[in-house]
Amino acid sequence: GLPHRLQVCGEVRGYRFINDSKATSPGAVLEAIRAMSEGQPLTLILQGTPVADMSDVFALAKKRCCRVILIGEMRGLTDTEQIDIEVIQVESLTRYFESLKILDSSQLFSPGAPSYGQYSNYEQRGQDFILGTERLMNLGIS
């Protein structure tokens, strides 16, 4: 992928860290999920200020992902029991990386919304994901 569009930032034991920070709409997230291999576990990371209906994203995530991470204003966006997969709500991308101890799926950072006030632009947000990936890889995540 191109920088910030399905950009593979690292790989551990066959699980990839994919920066899709340019995906600031639900439609872009749907395309990103569809681009992932169906047979491999996938964690979808959403972050930003939702400005559009995310129900189609959650419906596809239920079919294709093992968990969804809701960061910032995405927290509380959906009834977690309705999507019937693991949902983790965290304050920030940094906190998510700090909490990630065992890697059991590829990580798709496809925010699905603009980051009003949290980051200057999608490049800065993507760089935060890349730095988090690099820190994890330097620490030797298992």
N, C-alpha and C positions, 0 to 999 in steps of 0.2 A: 504493500500500500504506500501511498504518498504520506508525507508528514501530516499528522493529525487526522488522517483518513485511513482507518484499518492498518495503521502502522504497528508492526511487530517490534516491541521495545525490548523483549527478552524472552527467554524460554528456560524452563526448569522441568526436567523429566518429561518432556513432551507437552507440557502445559505452557501456553503462550500468554504474555501480557500484551494486550492490543489497545493502542491509543486511537480512539475514534472521536477525539474531542471536538471535531468539526461538526459532529452530529448534534445539532441544537434543536431538532424537531422530532416528533414521534415517527414521522415517515422515514427519516434518516436512520433512526434506531432500528426500525423494522428491517430495512435493507441490510444493515450491519449484522443483525442476528441471522438473517437468511444466508448471508455470505459465510457463516461459520460452518464447520463440519458438523453434521448431525450426530455422529457417533461419539463425540467427545464431550465430557462434562464442561459446562459453561456457566460462569458467573457473570451476570449483567450488572454493571455499575451505572446508576443514574444519579445525576447531580445537577442542581440548578434551580431556577424559579419556573415551575411549570406554567406555561401559558396556553397549552392546548390539551385536549383530552388524551390521556395516556392509556385508555382501556385496551386498544388494539395491541399496544406494546406488552401490557400485562398478559393478555390472552396468548400471544406468541411466546412470551417468556415461560408461561406455564407449560407449554409443549416442548420447548427447546432448552431451557435453562434449569440448573439444579438449585440456583438461588438468585435473588435480586438484592442488591445493596442500594439503599436509599440514603442519599447524603444531603445534608442541609435542608432546604425547603422541600425537597422530595419526601422527607420523612412524614409519615402519616397520610401520604397521598392516597393510599388504597387500603381497603380492608384486607389485611394480610391473610385472613382465612379464606377469602374468595379466590385467591390465586393459587392456593394449595401447594406452594413450594416455600422453601425457607426464605424469609425476608429478614434482613439485618438493617437496622437503622442506626446510622452514625452521624456525628456532628460534622466531620470533615473528611476529605480524602486522606489527609495525613493520619488521622485517627484510625481510618480503615487499615492503612498499611501497617500501623503500629500493632493492630489487633490480629493481623494475619500471621499465624504461626505455622500452619501446615497448608500446603498448596495441594488441593484435590480437584482443581478445574482450571481451565483457561480463564483469564480475566479480561472481559470486554468492557472498556471504559467508553461508553457511548451515552453521554449525558442526557440527551433528549430535551434539553431546554437551555435557554441562555443563562448566564451566571451573574446576572445583574448585581453589581456591587461586590461580588465575591472574588472575581478575577477581572482583569482589564479586557481580556478577549479569550477566544478559544485556544490560541497558541499558548498563552500563559497557563491556562487550565491544563492543557495537554502536557506542558513542561512539568507541572506539578506531578502528574501521573508518571511521567518518565523518570523523574527523580525518585519517586517512591519505589518504582520498580528497581532502579539501580541500587538503592539502599538495601532492599530485600535480597537482591542477588549478592551483594557484597557481604551480607550477614550470613549467607548460606542457608536460606529457607529450605525446608525439607518437603 
